[in-house]
Amino acid sequence: MAASTDELAIIVDALYRNLDTPTPVFGAQDWYDLATEEIARRSEPASPDAYGAA
């Protein structure tokens, strides 16, 4: 199931906080990048809330 934009923002915040630690979880940077790109995509005008969703 796809996360709502609000849920995605919470995930991005948690990933950012994890990246700000001395030993972030492996792969956290990639997940953070993907999630922030998705939020940016969703904020574009006339953009569906998720890929392929109406």
mmCIF entry with sequence, helices, sheets and N, C-alpha, C, O atoms, coordinates in Angstrom:
data_MODEL
# 
_entry.id   MODEL 
# 
_entity.id                         1 
_entity.type                       polymer 
_entity.pdbx_number_of_molecules   1 
# 
_entity_poly.entity_id                      1 
_entity_poly.type                           'polypeptide(L)' 
_entity_poly.nstd_linkage                   no 
_entity_poly.nstd_monomer                   no 
_entity_poly.pdbx_seq_one_letter_code       MAASTDELAIIVDALYRNLDTPTPVFGAQDWYDLATEEIARRSEPASPDAYGAA 
_entity_poly.pdbx_seq_one_letter_code_can   MAASTDELAIIVDALYRNLDTPTPVFGAQDWYDLATEEIARRSEPASPDAYGAA 
_entity_poly.pdbx_strand_id                 A 
# 
loop_
_entity_poly_seq.entity_id 
_entity_poly_seq.num 
_entity_poly_seq.mon_id 
_entity_poly_seq.hetero 
1 1  MET n 
1 2  ALA n 
1 3  ALA n 
1 4  SER n 
1 5  THR n 
1 6  ASP n 
1 7  GLU n 
1 8  LEU n 
1 9  ALA n 
1 10 ILE n 
1 11 ILE n 
1 12 VAL n 
1 13 ASP n 
1 14 ALA n 
1 15 LEU n 
1 16 TYR n 
1 17 ARG n 
1 18 ASN n 
1 19 LEU n 
1 20 ASP n 
1 21 THR n 
1 22 PRO n 
1 23 THR n 
1 24 PRO n 
1 25 VAL n 
1 26 PHE n 
1 27 GLY n 
1 28 ALA n 
1 29 GLN n 
1 30 ASP n 
1 31 TRP n 
1 32 TYR n 
1 33 ASP n 
1 34 LEU n 
1 35 ALA n 
1 36 THR n 
1 37 GLU n 
1 38 GLU n 
1 39 ILE n 
1 40 ALA n 
1 41 ARG n 
1 42 ARG n 
1 43 SER n 
1 44 GLU n 
1 45 PRO n 
1 46 ALA n 
1 47 SER n 
1 48 PRO n 
1 49 ASP n 
1 50 ALA n 
1 51 TYR n 
1 52 GLY n 
1 53 ALA n 
1 54 ALA n 
# 
_struct_asym.id          A 
_struct_asym.entity_id   1 
# 
loop_
_struct_conf.conf_type_id 
_struct_conf.id 
_struct_conf.pdbx_PDB_helix_id 
_struct_conf.beg_label_comp_id 
_struct_conf.beg_label_asym_id 
_struct_conf.beg_label_seq_id 
_struct_conf.pdbx_beg_PDB_ins_code 
_struct_conf.end_label_comp_id 
_struct_conf.end_label_asym_id 
_struct_conf.end_label_seq_id 
_struct_conf.pdbx_end_PDB_ins_code 
_struct_conf.beg_auth_comp_id 
_struct_conf.beg_auth_asym_id 
_struct_conf.beg_auth_seq_id 
_struct_conf.end_auth_comp_id 
_struct_conf.end_auth_asym_id 
_struct_conf.end_auth_seq_id 
_struct_conf.pdbx_PDB_helix_class 
_struct_conf.details 
_struct_conf.pdbx_PDB_helix_length 
HELX_P HELX_P1 AA1 THR A 5  ? LEU A 19 ? THR A 5  LEU A 19 1 ? 15 
HELX_P HELX_P2 AA2 ALA A 28 ? ARG A 42 ? ALA A 28 ARG A 42 1 ? 15 
# 
_struct_conf_type.id          HELX_P 
_struct_conf_type.criteria    ? 
_struct_conf_type.reference   ? 
# 
loop_
_atom_site.group_PDB 
_atom_site.id 
_atom_site.type_symbol 
_atom_site.label_atom_id 
_atom_site.label_alt_id 
_atom_site.label_comp_id 
_atom_site.label_asym_id 
_atom_site.label_entity_id 
_atom_site.label_seq_id 
_atom_site.pdbx_PDB_ins_code 
_atom_site.Cartn_x 
_atom_site.Cartn_y 
_atom_site.Cartn_z 
_atom_site.occupancy 
_atom_site.B_iso_or_equiv 
_atom_site.pdbx_formal_charge 
_atom_site.auth_seq_id 
_atom_site.auth_comp_id 
_atom_site.auth_asym_id 
_atom_site.auth_atom_id 
_atom_site.pdbx_PDB_model_num 
ATOM 1   N N  . MET A 1 1  ? 0.843  -1.172 0.000   1.00 0.00 ? 1  MET A N  1 
ATOM 2   C CA . MET A 1 1  ? 0.000  0.000  0.000   1.00 0.00 ? 1  MET A CA 1 
ATOM 3   C C  . MET A 1 1  ? 0.892  1.240  0.000   1.00 0.00 ? 1  MET A C  1 
ATOM 4   O O  . MET A 1 1  ? 1.915  1.273  0.684   1.00 0.00 ? 1  MET A O  1 
ATOM 5   N N  . ALA A 1 2  ? 0.512  2.237  -0.751  1.00 0.00 ? 2  ALA A N  1 
ATOM 6   C CA . ALA A 1 2  ? 1.290  3.471  -0.848  1.00 0.00 ? 2  ALA A CA 1 
ATOM 7   C C  . ALA A 1 2  ? 1.041  4.348  0.378   1.00 0.00 ? 2  ALA A C  1 
ATOM 8   O O  . ALA A 1 2  ? -0.062 4.384  0.924   1.00 0.00 ? 2  ALA A O  1 
ATOM 9   N N  . ALA A 1 3  ? 2.072  5.039  0.786   1.00 0.00 ? 3  ALA A N  1 
ATOM 10  C CA . ALA A 1 3  ? 1.956  5.959  1.919   1.00 0.00 ? 3  ALA A CA 1 
ATOM 11  C C  . ALA A 1 3  ? 1.338  7.271  1.455   1.00 0.00 ? 3  ALA A C  1 
ATOM 12  O O  . ALA A 1 3  ? 1.575  7.715  0.331   1.00 0.00 ? 3  ALA A O  1 
ATOM 13  N N  . SER A 1 4  ? 0.549  7.887  2.324   1.00 0.00 ? 4  SER A N  1 
ATOM 14  C CA . SER A 1 4  ? 0.017  9.213  2.015   1.00 0.00 ? 4  SER A CA 1 
ATOM 15  C C  . SER A 1 4  ? 1.170  10.207 2.065   1.00 0.00 ? 4  SER A C  1 
ATOM 16  O O  . SER A 1 4  ? 2.254  9.889  2.554   1.00 0.00 ? 4  SER A O  1 
ATOM 17  N N  . THR A 1 5  ? 0.931  11.396 1.563   1.00 0.00 ? 5  THR A N  1 
ATOM 18  C CA . THR A 1 5  ? 1.979  12.421 1.577   1.00 0.00 ? 5  THR A CA 1 
ATOM 19  C C  . THR A 1 5  ? 2.364  12.770 3.014   1.00 0.00 ? 5  THR A C  1 
ATOM 20  O O  . THR A 1 5  ? 3.540  12.993 3.301   1.00 0.00 ? 5  THR A O  1 
ATOM 21  N N  . ASP A 1 6  ? 1.389  12.819 3.913   1.00 0.00 ? 6  ASP A N  1 
ATOM 22  C CA . ASP A 1 6  ? 1.689  13.111 5.319   1.00 0.00 ? 6  ASP A CA 1 
ATOM 23  C C  . ASP A 1 6  ? 2.539  12.006 5.942   1.00 0.00 ? 6  ASP A C  1 
ATOM 24  O O  . ASP A 1 6  ? 3.491  12.282 6.673   1.00 0.00 ? 6  ASP A O  1 
ATOM 25  N N  . GLU A 1 7  ? 2.191  10.763 5.650   1.00 0.00 ? 7  GLU A N  1 
ATOM 26  C CA . GLU A 1 7  ? 2.975  9.644  6.164   1.00 0.00 ? 7  GLU A CA 1 
ATOM 27  C C  . GLU A 1 7  ? 4.392  9.669  5.599   1.00 0.00 ? 7  GLU A C  1 
ATOM 28  O O  . GLU A 1 7  ? 5.358  9.381  6.306   1.00 0.00 ? 7  GLU A O  1 
ATOM 29  N N  . LEU A 1 8  ? 4.506  10.013 4.326   1.00 0.00 ? 8  LEU A N  1 
ATOM 30  C CA . LEU A 1 8  ? 5.819  10.089 3.689   1.00 0.00 ? 8  LEU A CA 1 
ATOM 31  C C  . LEU A 1 8  ? 6.667  11.185 4.332   1.00 0.00 ? 8  LEU A C  1 
ATOM 32  O O  . LEU A 1 8  ? 7.875  11.016 4.501   1.00 0.00 ? 8  LEU A O  1 
ATOM 33  N N  . ALA A 1 9  ? 6.046  12.298 4.690   1.00 0.00 ? 9  ALA A N  1 
ATOM 34  C CA . ALA A 1 9  ? 6.783  13.379 5.354   1.00 0.00 ? 9  ALA A CA 1 
ATOM 35  C C  . ALA A 1 9  ? 7.320  12.930 6.706   1.00 0.00 ? 9  ALA A C  1 
ATOM 36  O O  . ALA A 1 9  ? 8.420  13.322 7.096   1.00 0.00 ? 9  ALA A O  1 
ATOM 37  N N  . ILE A 1 10 ? 6.556  12.113 7.425   1.00 0.00 ? 10 ILE A N  1 
ATOM 38  C CA . ILE A 1 10 ? 7.018  11.585 8.714   1.00 0.00 ? 10 ILE A CA 1 
ATOM 39  C C  . ILE A 1 10 ? 8.212  10.660 8.502   1.00 0.00 ? 10 ILE A C  1 
ATOM 40  O O  . ILE A 1 10 ? 9.176  10.696 9.266   1.00 0.00 ? 10 ILE A O  1 
ATOM 41  N N  . ILE A 1 11 ? 8.142  9.838  7.469   1.00 0.00 ? 11 ILE A N  1 
ATOM 42  C CA . ILE A 1 11 ? 9.247  8.926  7.151   1.00 0.00 ? 11 ILE A CA 1 
ATOM 43  C C  . ILE A 1 11 ? 10.503 9.710  6.784   1.00 0.00 ? 11 ILE A C  1 
ATOM 44  O O  . ILE A 1 11 ? 11.601 9.378  7.231   1.00 0.00 ? 11 ILE A O  1 
ATOM 45  N N  . VAL A 1 12 ? 10.336 10.751 5.970   1.00 0.00 ? 12 VAL A N  1 
ATOM 46  C CA . VAL A 1 12 ? 11.482 11.582 5.569   1.00 0.00 ? 12 VAL A CA 1 
ATOM 47  C C  . VAL A 1 12 ? 12.117 12.221 6.800   1.00 0.00 ? 12 VAL A C  1 
ATOM 48  O O  . VAL A 1 12 ? 13.342 12.280 6.908   1.00 0.00 ? 12 VAL A O  1 
ATOM 49  N N  . ASP A 1 13 ? 11.296 12.696 7.720   1.00 0.00 ? 13 ASP A N  1 
ATOM 50  C CA . ASP A 1 13 ? 11.825 13.308 8.937   1.00 0.00 ? 13 ASP A CA 1 
ATOM 51  C C  . ASP A 1 13 ? 12.630 12.290 9.749   1.00 0.00 ? 13 ASP A C  1 
ATOM 52  O O  . ASP A 1 13 ? 13.714 12.597 10.245  1.00 0.00 ? 13 ASP A O  1 
ATOM 53  N N  . ALA A 1 14 ? 12.090 11.084 9.877   1.00 0.00 ? 14 ALA A N  1 
ATOM 54  C CA . ALA A 1 14 ? 12.802 10.043 10.630  1.00 0.00 ? 14 ALA A CA 1 
ATOM 55  C C  . ALA A 1 14 ? 14.114 9.666  9.944   1.00 0.00 ? 14 ALA A C  1 
ATOM 56  O O  . ALA A 1 14 ? 15.129 9.468  10.612  1.00 0.00 ? 14 ALA A O  1 
ATOM 57  N N  . LEU A 1 15 ? 14.096 9.569  8.635   1.00 0.00 ? 15 LEU A N  1 
ATOM 58  C CA . LEU A 1 15 ? 15.326 9.251  7.899   1.00 0.00 ? 15 LEU A CA 1 
ATOM 59  C C  . LEU A 1 15 ? 16.358 10.359 8.068   1.00 0.00 ? 15 LEU A C  1 
ATOM 60  O O  . LEU A 1 15 ? 17.545 10.086 8.245   1.00 0.00 ? 15 LEU A O  1 
ATOM 61  N N  . TYR A 1 16 ? 15.908 11.600 8.014   1.00 0.00 ? 16 TYR A N  1 
ATOM 62  C CA . TYR A 1 16 ? 16.821 12.728 8.182   1.00 0.00 ? 16 TYR A CA 1 
ATOM 63  C C  . TYR A 1 16 ? 17.472 12.684 9.566   1.00 0.00 ? 16 TYR A C  1 
ATOM 64  O O  . TYR A 1 16 ? 18.679 12.883 9.703   1.00 0.00 ? 16 TYR A O  1 
ATOM 65  N N  . ARG A 1 17 ? 16.654 12.420 10.587  1.00 0.00 ? 17 ARG A N  1 
ATOM 66  C CA . ARG A 1 17 ? 17.204 12.332 11.945  1.00 0.00 ? 17 ARG A CA 1 
ATOM 67  C C  . ARG A 1 17 ? 18.202 11.181 12.056  1.00 0.00 ? 17 ARG A C  1 
ATOM 68  O O  . ARG A 1 17 ? 19.210 11.297 12.754  1.00 0.00 ? 17 ARG A O  1 
ATOM 69  N N  . ASN A 1 18 ? 17.924 10.073 11.371  1.00 0.00 ? 18 ASN A N  1 
ATOM 70  C CA . ASN A 1 18 ? 18.844 8.943  11.383  1.00 0.00 ? 18 ASN A CA 1 
ATOM 71  C C  . ASN A 1 18 ? 20.155 9.309  10.687  1.00 0.00 ? 18 ASN A C  1 
ATOM 72  O O  . ASN A 1 18 ? 21.230 8.924  11.148  1.00 0.00 ? 18 ASN A O  1 
ATOM 73  N N  . LEU A 1 19 ? 20.073 10.045 9.590   1.00 0.00 ? 19 LEU A N  1 
ATOM 74  C CA . LEU A 1 19 ? 21.279 10.444 8.862   1.00 0.00 ? 19 LEU A CA 1 
ATOM 75  C C  . LEU A 1 19 ? 22.140 11.407 9.665   1.00 0.00 ? 19 LEU A C  1 
ATOM 76  O O  . LEU A 1 19 ? 23.335 11.545 9.403   1.00 0.00 ? 19 LEU A O  1 
ATOM 77  N N  . ASP A 1 20 ? 21.534 12.073 10.642  1.00 0.00 ? 20 ASP A N  1 
ATOM 78  C CA . ASP A 1 20 ? 22.252 13.041 11.463  1.00 0.00 ? 20 ASP A CA 1 
ATOM 79  C C  . ASP A 1 20 ? 22.928 12.383 12.666  1.00 0.00 ? 20 ASP A C  1 
ATOM 80  O O  . ASP A 1 20 ? 23.381 13.075 13.578  1.00 0.00 ? 20 ASP A O  1 
ATOM 81  N N  . THR A 1 21 ? 22.997 11.059 12.671  1.00 0.00 ? 21 THR A N  1 
ATOM 82  C CA . THR A 1 21 ? 23.654 10.332 13.756  1.00 0.00 ? 21 THR A CA 1 
ATOM 83  C C  . THR A 1 21 ? 25.059 9.916  13.310  1.00 0.00 ? 21 THR A C  1 
ATOM 84  O O  . THR A 1 21 ? 25.354 9.928  12.115  1.00 0.00 ? 21 THR A O  1 
ATOM 85  N N  . PRO A 1 22 ? 25.918 9.552  14.250  1.00 0.00 ? 22 PRO A N  1 
ATOM 86  C CA . PRO A 1 22 ? 27.270 9.119  13.877  1.00 0.00 ? 22 PRO A CA 1 
ATOM 87  C C  . PRO A 1 22 ? 27.279 7.852  13.010  1.00 0.00 ? 22 PRO A C  1 
ATOM 88  O O  . PRO A 1 22 ? 28.172 7.678  12.182  1.00 0.00 ? 22 PRO A O  1 
ATOM 89  N N  . THR A 1 23 ? 26.294 6.972  13.196  1.00 0.00 ? 23 THR A N  1 
ATOM 90  C CA . THR A 1 23 ? 26.257 5.717  12.425  1.00 0.00 ? 23 THR A CA 1 
ATOM 91  C C  . THR A 1 23 ? 24.846 5.490  11.856  1.00 0.00 ? 23 THR A C  1 
ATOM 92  O O  . THR A 1 23 ? 24.075 4.702  12.404  1.00 0.00 ? 23 THR A O  1 
ATOM 93  N N  . PRO A 1 24 ? 24.514 6.180  10.759  1.00 0.00 ? 24 PRO A N  1 
ATOM 94  C CA . PRO A 1 24 ? 23.189 5.969  10.171  1.00 0.00 ? 24 PRO A CA 1 
ATOM 95  C C  . PRO A 1 24 ? 23.032 4.553  9.635   1.00 0.00 ? 24 PRO A C  1 
ATOM 96  O O  . PRO A 1 24 ? 24.010 3.883  9.302   1.00 0.00 ? 24 PRO A O  1 
ATOM 97  N N  . VAL A 1 25 ? 21.799 4.120  9.559   1.00 0.00 ? 25 VAL A N  1 
ATOM 98  C CA . VAL A 1 25 ? 21.482 2.789  9.039   1.00 0.00 ? 25 VAL A CA 1 
ATOM 99  C C  . VAL A 1 25 ? 21.923 2.689  7.585   1.00 0.00 ? 25 VAL A C  1 
ATOM 100 O O  . VAL A 1 25 ? 21.760 3.635  6.813   1.00 0.00 ? 25 VAL A O  1 
ATOM 101 N N  . PHE A 1 26 ? 22.483 1.535  7.212   1.00 0.00 ? 26 PHE A N  1 
ATOM 102 C CA . PHE A 1 26 ? 22.914 1.330  5.836   1.00 0.00 ? 26 PHE A CA 1 
ATOM 103 C C  . PHE A 1 26 ? 21.718 1.498  4.900   1.00 0.00 ? 26 PHE A C  1 
ATOM 104 O O  . PHE A 1 26 ? 20.665 0.902  5.125   1.00 0.00 ? 26 PHE A O  1 
ATOM 105 N N  . GLY A 1 27 ? 21.874 2.301  3.860   1.00 0.00 ? 27 GLY A N  1 
ATOM 106 C CA . GLY A 1 27 ? 20.825 2.525  2.872   1.00 0.00 ? 27 GLY A CA 1 
ATOM 107 C C  . GLY A 1 27 ? 19.917 3.697  3.190   1.00 0.00 ? 27 GLY A C  1 
ATOM 108 O O  . GLY A 1 27 ? 19.069 4.057  2.374   1.00 0.00 ? 27 GLY A O  1 
ATOM 109 N N  . ALA A 1 28 ? 20.078 4.306  4.367   1.00 0.00 ? 28 ALA A N  1 
ATOM 110 C CA . ALA A 1 28 ? 19.198 5.408  4.760   1.00 0.00 ? 28 ALA A CA 1 
ATOM 111 C C  . ALA A 1 28 ? 19.290 6.583  3.794   1.00 0.00 ? 28 ALA A C  1 
ATOM 112 O O  . ALA A 1 28 ? 18.282 7.232  3.518   1.00 0.00 ? 28 ALA A O  1 
ATOM 113 N N  . GLN A 1 29 ? 20.479 6.863  3.280   1.00 0.00 ? 29 GLN A N  1 
ATOM 114 C CA . GLN A 1 29 ? 20.633 7.978  2.340   1.00 0.00 ? 29 GLN A CA 1 
ATOM 115 C C  . GLN A 1 29 ? 19.830 7.728  1.067   1.00 0.00 ? 29 GLN A C  1 
ATOM 116 O O  . GLN A 1 29 ? 19.175 8.637  0.556   1.00 0.00 ? 29 GLN A O  1 
ATOM 117 N N  . ASP A 1 30 ? 19.876 6.518  0.562   1.00 0.00 ? 30 ASP A N  1 
ATOM 118 C CA . ASP A 1 30 ? 19.112 6.193  -0.649  1.00 0.00 ? 30 ASP A CA 1 
ATOM 119 C C  . ASP A 1 30 ? 17.611 6.317  -0.401  1.00 0.00 ? 30 ASP A C  1 
ATOM 120 O O  . ASP A 1 30 ? 16.889 6.884  -1.221  1.00 0.00 ? 30 ASP A O  1 
ATOM 121 N N  . TRP A 1 31 ? 17.143 5.786  0.730   1.00 0.00 ? 31 TRP A N  1 
ATOM 122 C CA . TRP A 1 31 ? 15.718 5.892  1.057   1.00 0.00 ? 31 TRP A CA 1 
ATOM 123 C C  . TRP A 1 31 ? 15.310 7.356  1.228   1.00 0.00 ? 31 TRP A C  1 
ATOM 124 O O  . TRP A 1 31 ? 14.234 7.760  0.788   1.00 0.00 ? 31 TRP A O  1 
ATOM 125 N N  . TYR A 1 32 ? 16.178 8.149  1.870   1.00 0.00 ? 32 TYR A N  1 
ATOM 126 C CA . TYR A 1 32 ? 15.884 9.571  2.059   1.00 0.00 ? 32 TYR A CA 1 
ATOM 127 C C  . TYR A 1 32 ? 15.773 10.276 0.701   1.00 0.00 ? 32 TYR A C  1 
ATOM 128 O O  . TYR A 1 32 ? 14.846 11.052 0.470   1.00 0.00 ? 32 TYR A O  1 
ATOM 129 N N  . ASP A 1 33 ? 16.722 9.999  -0.184  1.00 0.00 ? 33 ASP A N  1 
ATOM 130 C CA . ASP A 1 33 ? 16.696 10.616 -1.512  1.00 0.00 ? 33 ASP A CA 1 
ATOM 131 C C  . ASP A 1 33 ? 15.430 10.244 -2.278  1.00 0.00 ? 33 ASP A C  1 
ATOM 132 O O  . ASP A 1 33 ? 14.788 11.107 -2.877  1.00 0.00 ? 33 ASP A O  1 
ATOM 133 N N  . LEU A 1 34 ? 15.074 8.974  -2.260  1.00 0.00 ? 34 LEU A N  1 
ATOM 134 C CA . LEU A 1 34 ? 13.860 8.519  -2.958  1.00 0.00 ? 34 LEU A CA 1 
ATOM 135 C C  . LEU A 1 34 ? 12.602 9.156  -2.373  1.00 0.00 ? 34 LEU A C  1 
ATOM 136 O O  . LEU A 1 34 ? 11.713 9.580  -3.111  1.00 0.00 ? 34 LEU A O  1 
ATOM 137 N N  . ALA A 1 35 ? 12.533 9.219  -1.065  1.00 0.00 ? 35 ALA A N  1 
ATOM 138 C CA . ALA A 1 35 ? 11.344 9.781  -0.419  1.00 0.00 ? 35 ALA A CA 1 
ATOM 139 C C  . ALA A 1 35 ? 11.216 11.283 -0.681  1.00 0.00 ? 35 ALA A C  1 
ATOM 140 O O  . ALA A 1 35 ? 10.113 11.772 -0.925  1.00 0.00 ? 35 ALA A O  1 
ATOM 141 N N  . THR A 1 36 ? 12.325 12.015 -0.634  1.00 0.00 ? 36 THR A N  1 
ATOM 142 C CA . THR A 1 36 ? 12.247 13.454 -0.905  1.00 0.00 ? 36 THR A CA 1 
ATOM 143 C C  . THR A 1 36 ? 11.902 13.718 -2.368  1.00 0.00 ? 36 THR A C  1 
ATOM 144 O O  . THR A 1 36 ? 11.197 14.680 -2.672  1.00 0.00 ? 36 THR A O  1 
ATOM 145 N N  . GLU A 1 37 ? 12.387 12.879 -3.272  1.00 0.00 ? 37 GLU A N  1 
ATOM 146 C CA . GLU A 1 37 ? 12.014 13.012 -4.691  1.00 0.00 ? 37 GLU A CA 1 
ATOM 147 C C  . GLU A 1 37 ? 10.520 12.763 -4.870  1.00 0.00 ? 37 GLU A C  1 
ATOM 148 O O  . GLU A 1 37 ? 9.870  13.455 -5.653  1.00 0.00 ? 37 GLU A O  1 
ATOM 149 N N  . GLU A 1 38 ? 9.972  11.788 -4.159  1.00 0.00 ? 38 GLU A N  1 
ATOM 150 C CA . GLU A 1 38 ? 8.543  11.494 -4.254  1.00 0.00 ? 38 GLU A CA 1 
ATOM 151 C C  . GLU A 1 38 ? 7.705  12.647 -3.712  1.00 0.00 ? 38 GLU A C  1 
ATOM 152 O O  . GLU A 1 38 ? 6.680  13.001 -4.295  1.00 0.00 ? 38 GLU A O  1 
ATOM 153 N N  . ILE A 1 39 ? 8.138  13.232 -2.596  1.00 0.00 ? 39 ILE A N  1 
ATOM 154 C CA . ILE A 1 39 ? 7.410  14.388 -2.057  1.00 0.00 ? 39 ILE A CA 1 
ATOM 155 C C  . ILE A 1 39 ? 7.444  15.540 -3.052  1.00 0.00 ? 39 ILE A C  1 
ATOM 156 O O  . ILE A 1 39 ? 6.430  16.209 -3.254  1.00 0.00 ? 39 ILE A O  1 
ATOM 157 N N  . ALA A 1 40 ? 8.585  15.781 -3.672  1.00 0.00 ? 40 ALA A N  1 
ATOM 158 C CA . ALA A 1 40 ? 8.694  16.849 -4.671  1.00 0.00 ? 40 ALA A CA 1 
ATOM 159 C C  . ALA A 1 40 ? 7.784  16.559 -5.861  1.00 0.00 ? 40 ALA A C  1 
ATOM 160 O O  . ALA A 1 40 ? 7.132  17.466 -6.378  1.00 0.00 ? 40 ALA A O  1 
ATOM 161 N N  . ARG A 1 41 ? 7.736  15.306 -6.298  1.00 0.00 ? 41 ARG A N  1 
ATOM 162 C CA . ARG A 1 41 ? 6.881  14.933 -7.417  1.00 0.00 ? 41 ARG A CA 1 
ATOM 163 C C  . ARG A 1 41 ? 5.413  15.154 -7.074  1.00 0.00 ? 41 ARG A C  1 
ATOM 164 O O  . ARG A 1 41 ? 4.642  15.646 -7.898  1.00 0.00 ? 41 ARG A O  1 
ATOM 165 N N  . ARG A 1 42 ? 5.038  14.790 -5.867  1.00 0.00 ? 42 ARG A N  1 
ATOM 166 C CA . ARG A 1 42 ? 3.645  14.959 -5.448  1.00 0.00 ? 42 ARG A CA 1 
ATOM 167 C C  . ARG A 1 42 ? 3.253  16.420 -5.293  1.00 0.00 ? 42 ARG A C  1 
ATOM 168 O O  . ARG A 1 42 ? 2.074  16.756 -5.411  1.00 0.00 ? 42 ARG A O  1 
ATOM 169 N N  . SER A 1 43 ? 4.209  17.287 -5.034  1.00 0.00 ? 43 SER A N  1 
ATOM 170 C CA . SER A 1 43 ? 3.884  18.706 -4.844  1.00 0.00 ? 43 SER A CA 1 
ATOM 171 C C  . SER A 1 43 ? 3.749  19.459 -6.158  1.00 0.00 ? 43 SER A C  1 
ATOM 172 O O  . SER A 1 43 ? 3.351  20.624 -6.164  1.00 0.00 ? 43 SER A O  1 
ATOM 173 N N  . GLU A 1 44 ? 4.075  18.810 -7.273  1.00 0.00 ? 44 GLU A N  1 
ATOM 174 C CA . GLU A 1 44 ? 3.905  19.444 -8.579  1.00 0.00 ? 44 GLU A CA 1 
ATOM 175 C C  . GLU A 1 44 ? 2.415  19.574 -8.885  1.00 0.00 ? 44 GLU A C  1 
ATOM 176 O O  . GLU A 1 44 ? 1.638  18.690 -8.527  1.00 0.00 ? 44 GLU A O  1 
ATOM 177 N N  . PRO A 1 45 ? 1.999  20.667 -9.545  1.00 0.00 ? 45 PRO A N  1 
ATOM 178 C CA . PRO A 1 45 ? 0.588  20.839 -9.887  1.00 0.00 ? 45 PRO A CA 1 
ATOM 179 C C  . PRO A 1 45 ? 0.075  19.700 -10.774 1.00 0.00 ? 45 PRO A C  1 
ATOM 180 O O  . PRO A 1 45 ? 0.790  19.201 -11.643 1.00 0.00 ? 45 PRO A O  1 
ATOM 181 N N  . ALA A 1 46 ? -1.166 19.306 -10.538 1.00 0.00 ? 46 ALA A N  1 
ATOM 182 C CA . ALA A 1 46 ? -1.853 18.277 -11.312 1.00 0.00 ? 46 ALA A CA 1 
ATOM 183 C C  . ALA A 1 46 ? -1.131 16.934 -11.281 1.00 0.00 ? 46 ALA A C  1 
ATOM 184 O O  . ALA A 1 46 ? -1.176 16.168 -12.243 1.00 0.00 ? 46 ALA A O  1 
ATOM 185 N N  . SER A 1 47 ? -0.466 16.663 -10.163 1.00 0.00 ? 47 SER A N  1 
ATOM 186 C CA . SER A 1 47 ? 0.252  15.402 -10.015 1.00 0.00 ? 47 SER A CA 1 
ATOM 187 C C  . SER A 1 47 ? -0.617 14.441 -9.208  1.00 0.00 ? 47 SER A C  1 
ATOM 188 O O  . SER A 1 47 ? -1.163 14.835 -8.178  1.00 0.00 ? 47 SER A O  1 
ATOM 189 N N  . PRO A 1 48 ? -0.761 13.182 -9.652  1.00 0.00 ? 48 PRO A N  1 
ATOM 190 C CA . PRO A 1 48 ? -1.514 12.217 -8.834  1.00 0.00 ? 48 PRO A CA 1 
ATOM 191 C C  . PRO A 1 48 ? -0.785 11.962 -7.525  1.00 0.00 ? 48 PRO A C  1 
ATOM 192 O O  . PRO A 1 48 ? 0.421  12.192 -7.428  1.00 0.00 ? 48 PRO A O  1 
ATOM 193 N N  . ASP A 1 49 ? -1.515 11.484 -6.510  1.00 0.00 ? 49 ASP A N  1 
ATOM 194 C CA . ASP A 1 49 ? -0.930 11.296 -5.188  1.00 0.00 ? 49 ASP A CA 1 
ATOM 195 C C  . ASP A 1 49 ? 0.100  10.163 -5.148  1.00 0.00 ? 49 ASP A C  1 
ATOM 196 O O  . ASP A 1 49 ? 0.965  10.150 -4.272  1.00 0.00 ? 49 ASP A O  1 
ATOM 197 N N  . ALA A 1 50 ? 0.019  9.232  -6.066  1.00 0.00 ? 50 ALA A N  1 
ATOM 198 C CA . ALA A 1 50 ? 0.990  8.132  -6.126  1.00 0.00 ? 50 ALA A CA 1 
ATOM 199 C C  . ALA A 1 50 ? 1.090  7.663  -7.574  1.00 0.00 ? 50 ALA A C  1 
ATOM 200 O O  . ALA A 1 50 ? 0.191  7.902  -8.381  1.00 0.00 ? 50 ALA A O  1 
ATOM 201 N N  . TYR A 1 51 ? 2.181  7.003  -7.885  1.00 0.00 ? 51 TYR A N  1 
ATOM 202 C CA . TYR A 1 51 ? 2.364  6.523  -9.258  1.00 0.00 ? 51 TYR A CA 1 
ATOM 203 C C  . TYR A 1 51 ? 1.163  5.698  -9.698  1.00 0.00 ? 51 TYR A C  1 
ATOM 204 O O  . TYR A 1 51 ? 0.783  4.736  -9.031  1.00 0.00 ? 51 TYR A O  1 
ATOM 205 N N  . GLY A 1 52 ? 0.573  6.075  -10.817 1.00 0.00 ? 52 GLY A N  1 
ATOM 206 C CA . GLY A 1 52 ? -0.520 5.314  -11.392 1.00 0.00 ? 52 GLY A CA 1 
ATOM 207 C C  . GLY A 1 52 ? -1.838 5.461  -10.680 1.00 0.00 ? 52 GLY A C  1 
ATOM 208 O O  . GLY A 1 52 ? -2.831 4.874  -11.109 1.00 0.00 ? 52 GLY A O  1 
ATOM 209 N N  . ALA A 1 53 ? -1.887 6.224  -9.606  1.00 0.00 ? 53 ALA A N  1 
ATOM 210 C CA . ALA A 1 53 ? -3.149 6.401  -8.891  1.00 0.00 ? 53 ALA A CA 1 
ATOM 211 C C  . ALA A 1 53 ? -3.850 7.658  -9.379  1.00 0.00 ? 53 ALA A C  1 
ATOM 212 O O  . ALA A 1 53 ? -3.206 8.636  -9.760  1.00 0.00 ? 53 ALA A O  1 
ATOM 213 N N  . ALA A 1 54 ? -5.134 7.623  -9.363  1.00 0.00 ? 54 ALA A N  1 
ATOM 214 C CA . ALA A 1 54 ? -5.928 8.781  -9.800  1.00 0.00 ? 54 ALA A CA 1 
ATOM 215 C C  . ALA A 1 54 ? -6.335 9.624  -8.617  1.00 0.00 ? 54 ALA A C  1 
ATOM 216 O O  . ALA A 1 54 ? -7.008 10.641 -8.787  1.00 0.00 ? 54 ALA A O  1 
# 
